[in-house]
Amino acid sequence: MTNSPFKQYYRVDELAEYFAISVKTVYPLIDEGELRRTKIRGCLRIPVWEIERYEKELKNPMTEP
């Protein structure tokens, strides 16, 4: 996910573009707790480590017993 060694947070629109989904799809993921976010100066940002965690979870979903 990291395009630059200095970029630590991504905007919602950047995340939507990365996953090839709409911005309207990203907000429910945040609201439902699928993606953790933070606010920087009042703007939502998703940390790189959280994007990497979510991406790994998508590749290896846990199965319920």
N, C-alpha and C positions, 0 to 999 in steps of 0.2 A: 504493500500500500504506500509505503513512503516514497514519494517522488523526489524529495529533498531531505538531506540529513538534518535540516533545521526545522522542518515543518512538523509540529507536534499535535496540532489540532486542525480539524477540517470542518468546514461549514456544511450545513444540511444539503445544500445544492451540490457541493462537491462529492459528498457521500452518495447521493442519488446518482450522479453521473458515473461514479466508480462502479456501482453495483448495477447500472443500467436499469434503474427503477425511477419512478416519479418521486418528486419531493413529497407529494401527498402520501406516498407509501412509507416514507421514512418517519414521518411524525408519529404514526401509530406504533411503530417499533420502539420509539423513544417513550411514548406514553405508557405502553404495556411493559416497559422494563426490559425489553429484548436488547436494547442498546442504551448504555449509560452515556450521559452527556454532562456537560458543565456549561456555565454561562460565563462569558468573558465580556465585560462592559455591556451586559444586558443581551448579548447575542449567544444563541446556542452554538456550542462547538462540541465535536466528538473527538476524543483523544485517539491518537494513532493506536495505542495499545488496546483500546476498546474495539476498534475496527478489526484489528488483527485477531482478537479473541472471538468476535462474532463470526468472522470469516472461517476460522478454525472450527467453530461450532457448526456452521453450515456444512462443512466438509465431513465432519464426524458427529452426526447427531446422536444424542443419547437415546437409547430405546427404553421404554417403560416396561417393567416386569409384567 
